[in-house]
Amino acid sequence: MQQYATLLSDQPLTAAELASRLGVPRSTVIRDLPLLEEHGILLFEDMKGRLYLFQRS
């Protein structure tokens, strides 16, 4: 799960881009998204489908 946070800390990515960089199917990324929250990795999705690490201001 930490791989997601590492990739998203550099720049926002779509689920398809994450899948490509992780070398897994997009469906795996979609399935893993709810698990990220359980591991304390909170995400924000913009209107274009890009995922960002959620940061409180």
Buried (B, 14 or more C-beta within 10 A) or exposed (E): EEEBBEBBEEEBBBBEBBBEBBEBEBEEBEEBBEEBEEEEBEBEBEEEEBBBBEEEE
